[in-house]
Amino acid sequence: MHRFVAGALCVAVTASYAVAAQTKTFITTEWRDFNASQTECLDRADRAIRDANFSVPGTTKDARHGTRGDYTIQVRCAAGKNIVIFITAGPNPDLTRKYTTSVIDQFE
């Protein structure tokens, strides 16, 4: 009986580690120089996110956000510093890079 309980506990612990491993989040970050107004940057960010097939669930003063399945992208505009930052998070690092590149391509 003790072996059964120990074995069941071992399986439960292993399963919880497997679930934890599946829920990792990877982040890809890129930036580009940007020499235009904050409004223009935010408008371009909104269009780029939509054109890359992300839904646009919300906005903030300095950023636009999109989701696509388990992936989230943010385009943060800092026109006063002449920069735009692209951040993508999700469970697969290859797809976070691919989605970041896609939004950058649409933005430029």
Secondary structure, DSSP 8 states (H G I E B T S, - for coil): -HHHHHHHHHHHHHHHHHHHHHT--EEEEEEEE--S-HHHHHHHHHHHHHHTT-EEEEE-SSEEEEEETTEEEEEEEEGGGTEEEEEEEES-HHHHHHHHHHHHHHH-
